Amino acid sequence: MKTGLSVQNIYKMKNNKLPKWFNGEVYTEGAEVTNRFGGDSCYLTAEELSMYDFVIGASNMCEMGMHHDKLITNLRRGLDWFRKHNAEAYMILLD
């Protein structure tokens, strides 16, 4: 049985640190997420899951007519962050 974090996982965690502007909930564990339209899924780290939920929540608020400049700016920032840190998951879940 293998214990502890691998070098690759530690590197990934350091590179996925959430940005300073992020004010959403920060999870301590990752999870598998399924695309709500296509059904494809992928595993997200805790940081990626935090950003994913933020992006989905911000998108939902915009769809309900809450078009605040700061919300739209942060939604775009979240999408950019996701594209940069996990392009494959972005393509599966958010594109």
N, CA and C atoms as an extended XYZ file, in Angstrom:
285
Properties=species:S:1:pos:R:3:atomname:S:1:resname:S:1:resid:I:1 pbc="F F F"
N         0.836       -1.189        0.000 N   MET     1
C         0.000        0.000        0.000 CA  MET     1
C         0.872        1.240        0.000 C   MET     1
N         0.591        2.147       -0.900 N   LYS     2
C         1.367        3.365       -1.037 CA  LYS     2
C         0.724        4.481       -0.216 C   LYS     2
N         1.529        5.214        0.528 N   THR     3
C         0.994        6.316        1.323 CA  THR     3
C         1.699        7.608        0.946 C   THR     3
N         1.091        8.720        1.296 N   GLY     4
C         1.686       10.018        1.036 CA  GLY     4
C         1.406       10.504       -0.367 C   GLY     4
N         1.845       11.710       -0.641 N   LEU     5
C         1.642       12.325       -1.944 CA  LEU     5
C         2.833       12.054       -2.849 C   LEU     5
N         2.569       11.799       -4.111 N   SER     6
C         3.650       11.623       -5.065 CA  SER     6
C         4.209       13.000       -5.425 C   SER     6
N         5.390       12.998       -6.004 N   VAL     7
C         6.008       14.250       -6.438 CA  VAL     7
C         5.112       14.940       -7.455 C   VAL     7
N         4.486       14.177       -8.359 N   GLN     8
C         3.597       14.763       -9.360 CA  GLN     8
C         2.397       15.429       -8.706 C   GLN     8
N         1.804       14.790       -7.686 N   ASN     9
C         0.649       15.383       -7.012 CA  ASN     9
C         1.025       16.643       -6.253 C   ASN     9
N         2.186       16.647       -5.621 N   ILE    10
C         2.637       17.846       -4.896 CA  ILE    10
C         2.865       18.983       -5.890 C   ILE    10
N         3.492       18.678       -7.027 N   TYR    11
C         3.720       19.692       -8.059 CA  TYR    11
C         2.394       20.247       -8.563 C   TYR    11
N         1.439       19.355       -8.812 N   LYS    12
C         0.135       19.781       -9.316 CA  LYS    12
C        -0.574       20.673       -8.299 C   LYS    12
N        -0.502       20.317       -7.006 N   MET    13
C        -1.158       21.121       -5.969 CA  MET    13
C        -0.549       22.521       -5.903 C   MET    13
N         0.780       22.614       -5.982 N   LYS    14
C         1.435       23.921       -5.916 CA  LYS    14
C         1.056       24.787       -7.110 C   LYS    14
N         0.944       24.170       -8.285 N   ASN    15
C         0.645       24.927       -9.485 CA  ASN    15
C        -0.832       25.273       -9.616 C   ASN    15
N        -1.688       24.643       -8.850 N   ASN    16
C        -3.121       24.909       -8.946 CA  ASN    16
C        -3.614       25.816       -7.834 C   ASN    16
N        -2.711       26.444       -7.129 N   LYS    17
C        -3.120       27.320       -6.040 CA  LYS    17
C        -4.147       28.338       -6.548 C   LYS    17
N        -5.176       28.503       -5.775 N   LEU    18
C        -6.241       29.432       -6.166 CA  LEU    18
C        -5.742       30.870       -6.112 C   LEU    18
N        -6.206       31.713       -7.027 N   PRO    19
C        -5.747       33.105       -7.067 CA  PRO    19
C        -6.275       33.921       -5.896 C   PRO    19
N        -5.624       35.040       -5.646 N   LYS    20
C        -5.997       35.912       -4.531 CA  LYS    20
C        -7.415       36.459       -4.658 C   LYS    20
N        -7.883       36.713       -5.873 N   TRP    21
C        -9.224       37.274       -6.065 CA  TRP    21
C       -10.319       36.269       -5.736 C   TRP    21
N        -9.998       34.985       -5.715 N   PHE    22
C       -11.005       33.944       -5.504 CA  PHE    22
C       -11.611       34.063       -4.113 C   PHE    22
N       -12.949       34.161       -4.046 N   ASN    23
C       -13.613       34.285       -2.745 CA  ASN    23
C       -14.695       33.226       -2.557 C   ASN    23
N       -14.586       32.131       -3.309 N   GLY    24
C       -15.546       31.037       -3.175 CA  GLY    24
C       -15.135       30.072       -2.083 C   GLY    24
N       -15.918       29.030       -1.941 N   GLU    25
C       -15.609       27.998       -0.955 CA  GLU    25
C       -14.394       27.208       -1.418 C   GLU    25
N       -13.472       26.941       -0.490 N   VAL    26
C       -12.265       26.179       -0.799 CA  VAL    26
C       -12.410       24.786       -0.202 C   VAL    26
N       -12.412       23.798       -1.073 N   TYR    27
C       -12.566       22.409       -0.632 CA  TYR    27
C       -11.220       21.820       -0.249 C   TYR    27
N       -11.256       20.800        0.586 N   THR    28
C       -10.036       20.115        1.001 CA  THR    28
C        -9.843       18.797        0.262 C   THR    28
N       -10.867       18.354       -0.462 N   GLU    29
C       -10.764       17.116       -1.218 CA  GLU    29
C       -11.315       17.323       -2.622 C   GLU    29
N       -10.757       16.605       -3.573 N   GLY    30
C       -11.246       16.634       -4.934 CA  GLY    30
C       -12.379       15.635       -5.109 C   GLY    30
N       -12.903       15.570       -6.328 N   ALA    31
C       -13.999       14.648       -6.622 CA  ALA    31
C       -14.143       14.491       -8.127 C   ALA    31
N       -14.860       13.456       -8.525 N   GLU    32
C       -15.187       13.272       -9.931 CA  GLU    32
C       -16.409       14.121      -10.262 C   GLU    32
N       -16.341       14.819      -11.395 N   VAL    33
C       -17.421       15.703      -11.818 CA  VAL    33
C       -17.874       15.272      -13.204 C   VAL    33
N       -19.185       15.271      -13.406 N   THR    34
C       -19.765       14.879      -14.682 CA  THR    34
C       -20.342       16.097      -15.387 C   THR    34
N       -20.060       16.211      -16.665 N   ASN    35
C       -20.618       17.289      -17.479 CA  ASN    35
C       -22.130       17.155      -17.481 C   ASN    35
N       -22.814       18.224      -17.128 N   ARG    36
C       -24.264       18.171      -16.976 CA  ARG    36
C       -24.995       18.052      -18.304 C   ARG    36
N       -24.320       18.292      -19.410 N   PHE    37
C       -24.964       18.197      -20.720 CA  PHE    37
C       -24.557       16.940      -21.479 C   PHE    37
N       -23.261       16.622      -21.470 N   GLY    38
C       -22.776       15.516      -22.281 CA  GLY    38
C       -22.573       14.205      -21.548 C   GLY    38
N       -22.433       14.264      -20.239 N   GLY    39
C       -22.256       13.047      -19.457 CA  GLY    39
C       -20.825       12.591      -19.272 C   GLY    39
N       -19.847       13.226      -19.938 N   ASP    40
C       -18.447       12.871      -19.727 CA  ASP    40
C       -18.019       13.357      -18.348 C   ASP    40
N       -17.030       12.678      -17.777 N   SER    41
C       -16.602       13.072      -16.437 CA  SER    41
C       -15.085       13.047      -16.324 C   SER    41
N       -14.586       13.718      -15.286 N   CYS    42
C       -13.162       13.705      -14.976 CA  CYS    42
C       -12.980       14.026      -13.491 C   CYS    42
N       -11.811       13.672      -12.974 N   TYR    43
C       -11.492       13.936      -11.569 CA  TYR    43
C       -10.875       15.320      -11.451 C   TYR    43
N       -11.325       16.078      -10.462 N   LEU    44
C       -10.765       17.398      -10.184 CA  LEU    44
C       -10.102       17.396       -8.816 C   LEU    44
N        -8.984       18.101       -8.702 N   THR    45
C        -8.352       18.288       -7.399 CA  THR    45
C        -9.252       19.194       -6.550 C   THR    45
N        -8.917       19.346       -5.302 N   ALA    46
C        -9.710       20.208       -4.413 CA  ALA    46
C        -9.772       21.639       -4.948 C   ALA    46
N        -8.629       22.153       -5.409 N   GLU    47
C        -8.587       23.513       -5.928 CA  GLU    47
C        -9.411       23.640       -7.204 C   GLU    47
N        -9.279       22.656       -8.095 N   GLU    48
C       -10.038       22.680       -9.345 CA  GLU    48
C       -11.538       22.580       -9.075 C   GLU    48
N       -11.912       21.740       -8.126 N   LEU    49
C       -13.319       21.595       -7.771 CA  LEU    49
C       -13.869       22.890       -7.182 C   LEU    49
N       -13.076       23.555       -6.371 N   SER    50
C       -13.481       24.844       -5.809 CA  SER    50
C       -13.744       25.851       -6.925 C   SER    50
N       -12.828       25.922       -7.885 N   MET    51
C       -12.991       26.865       -8.986 CA  MET    51
C       -14.148       26.443       -9.889 C   MET    51
N       -14.294       25.155      -10.142 N   TYR    52
C       -15.397       24.666      -10.977 CA  TYR    52
C       -16.738       25.085      -10.382 C   TYR    52
N       -16.929       24.852       -9.094 N   ASP    53
C       -18.190       25.231       -8.450 CA  ASP    53
C       -18.417       26.739       -8.498 C   ASP    53
N       -17.350       27.507       -8.336 N   PHE    54
C       -17.458       28.961       -8.435 CA  PHE    54
C       -17.927       29.372       -9.835 C   PHE    54
N       -17.309       28.786      -10.857 N   VAL    55
C       -17.657       29.112      -12.247 CA  VAL    55
C       -19.101       28.735      -12.544 C   VAL    55
N       -19.511       27.550      -12.121 N   ILE    56
C       -20.890       27.116      -12.364 CA  ILE    56
C       -21.873       28.028      -11.622 C   ILE    56
N       -21.567       28.374      -10.381 N   GLY    57
C       -22.438       29.276       -9.620 CA  GLY    57
C       -22.531       30.647      -10.248 C   GLY    57
N       -21.391       31.195      -10.678 N   ALA    58
C       -21.387       32.506      -11.321 CA  ALA    58
C       -22.156       32.460      -12.644 C   ALA    58
N       -21.994       31.380      -13.393 N   SER    59
C       -22.741       31.226      -14.654 CA  SER    59
C       -24.237       31.187      -14.390 C   SER    59
N       -24.634       30.451      -13.380 N   ASN    60
C       -26.061       30.371      -13.041 CA  ASN    60
C       -26.619       31.738      -12.651 C   ASN    60
N       -25.847       32.496      -11.886 N   MET    61
C       -26.299       33.826      -11.479 CA  MET    61
C       -26.456       34.738      -12.695 C   MET    61
N       -25.523       34.652      -13.647 N   CYS    62
C       -25.626       35.461      -14.869 CA  CYS    62
C       -26.852       35.061      -15.676 C   CYS    62
N       -27.124       33.763      -15.750 N   GLU    63
C       -28.296       33.287      -16.489 CA  GLU    63
C       -29.595       33.762      -15.849 C   GLU    63
N       -29.571       34.031      -14.543 N   MET    64
C       -30.761       34.522      -13.845 CA  MET    64
C       -30.889       36.038      -13.937 C   MET    64
N       -29.955       36.690      -14.636 N   GLY    65
C       -30.061       38.124      -14.834 CA  GLY    65
C       -29.237       38.966      -13.886 C   GLY    65
N       -28.401       38.367      -13.084 N   MET    66
C       -27.552       39.119      -12.156 CA  MET    66
C       -26.233       39.451      -12.858 C   MET    66
N       -26.252       40.466      -13.701 N   HIS    67
C       -25.098       40.808      -14.528 CA  HIS    67
C       -24.262       41.906      -13.885 C   HIS    67
N       -23.657       41.650      -12.754 N   HIS    68
C       -22.789       42.615      -12.097 CA  HIS    68
C       -21.405       42.554      -12.744 C   HIS    68
N       -20.782       43.692      -12.937 N   ASP    69
C       -19.469       43.739      -13.579 CA  ASP    69
C       -18.450       42.853      -12.871 C   ASP    69
N       -18.431       42.906      -11.538 N   LYS    70
C       -17.461       42.119      -10.782 CA  LYS    70
C       -17.717       40.620      -10.966 C   LYS    70
N       -18.982       40.228      -10.992 N   LEU    71
C       -19.340       38.813      -11.180 CA  LEU    71
C       -18.869       38.327      -12.550 C   LEU    71
N       -19.130       39.107      -13.571 N   ILE    72
C       -18.739       38.725      -14.928 CA  ILE    72
C       -17.215       38.681      -15.047 C   ILE    72
N       -16.543       39.651      -14.468 N   THR    73
C       -15.075       39.671      -14.484 CA  THR    73
C       -14.518       38.434      -13.808 C   THR    73
N       -15.051       38.095      -12.634 N   ASN    74
C       -14.552       36.936      -11.908 CA  ASN    74
C       -14.921       35.620      -12.596 C   ASN    74
N       -16.063       35.575      -13.263 N   LEU    75
C       -16.424       34.392      -14.045 CA  LEU    75
C       -15.392       34.184      -15.151 C   LEU    75
N       -15.045       35.236      -15.858 N   ARG    76
C       -14.035       35.134      -16.919 CA  ARG    76
C       -12.677       34.745      -16.353 C   ARG    76
N       -12.334       35.315      -15.210 N   ARG    77
C       -11.069       34.955      -14.558 CA  ARG    77
C       -11.054       33.470      -14.188 C   ARG    77
N       -12.178       32.994      -13.679 N   GLY    78
C       -12.280       31.582      -13.297 CA  GLY    78
C       -12.133       30.658      -14.487 C   GLY    78
N       -12.767       31.008      -15.602 N   LEU    79
C       -12.634       30.206      -16.819 CA  LEU    79
C       -11.188       30.222      -17.319 C   LEU    79
N       -10.551       31.388      -17.288 N   ASP    80
C        -9.146       31.492      -17.704 CA  ASP    80
C        -8.247       30.652      -16.800 C   ASP    80
N        -8.484       30.726      -15.483 N   TRP    81
C        -7.698       29.947      -14.530 CA  TRP    81
C        -7.844       28.455      -14.838 C   TRP    81
N        -9.057       28.028      -15.092 N   PHE    82
C        -9.314       26.611      -15.354 CA  PHE    82
C        -8.631       26.168      -16.644 C   PHE    82
N        -8.719       26.983      -17.690 N   ARG    83
C        -8.060       26.648      -18.960 CA  ARG    83
C        -6.560       26.494      -18.771 C   ARG    83
N        -5.986       27.366      -17.958 N   LYS    84
C        -4.540       27.346      -17.732 CA  LYS    84
C        -4.111       26.146      -16.890 C   LYS    84
N        -4.879       25.805      -15.876 N   HIS    85
C        -4.459       24.789      -14.920 CA  HIS    85
C        -4.901       23.370      -15.251 C   HIS    85
N        -5.971       23.219      -16.021 N   ASN    86
C        -6.404       21.875      -16.407 CA  ASN    86
C        -7.238       21.990      -17.692 C   ASN    86
N        -6.528       22.158      -18.798 N   ALA    87
C        -7.192       22.365      -20.083 CA  ALA    87
C        -8.076       21.184      -20.468 C   ALA    87
N        -7.631       19.979      -20.146 N   GLU    88
C        -8.426       18.792      -20.496 CA  GLU    88
C        -9.767       18.795      -19.760 C   GLU    88
N        -9.739       19.054      -18.459 N   ALA    89
C       -10.992       19.100      -17.681 CA  ALA    89
C       -11.851       20.269      -18.138 C   ALA    89
N       -11.226       21.389      -18.492 N   TYR    90
C       -11.986       22.530      -19.009 CA  TYR    90
C       -12.770       22.118      -20.243 C   TYR    90
N       -12.110       21.409      -21.158 N   MET    91
C       -12.757       20.986      -22.405 CA  MET    91
C       -13.908       20.005      -22.125 C   MET    91
N       -13.743       19.149      -21.128 N   ILE    92
C       -14.771       18.150      -20.806 CA  ILE    92
C       -15.953       18.787      -20.075 C   ILE    92
N       -15.668       19.676      -19.142 N   LEU    93
C       -16.714       20.160      -18.239 CA  LEU    93
C       -17.278       21.544      -18.574 C   LEU    93
N       -16.477       22.420      -19.148 N   LEU    94
C       -16.879       23.818      -19.257 CA  LEU    94
C       -16.938       24.378      -20.671 C   LEU    94
N       -16.399       23.685      -21.645 N   ASP    95
C       -16.364       24.225      -23.006 CA  ASP    95
C       -17.669       23.980      -23.732 C   ASP    95
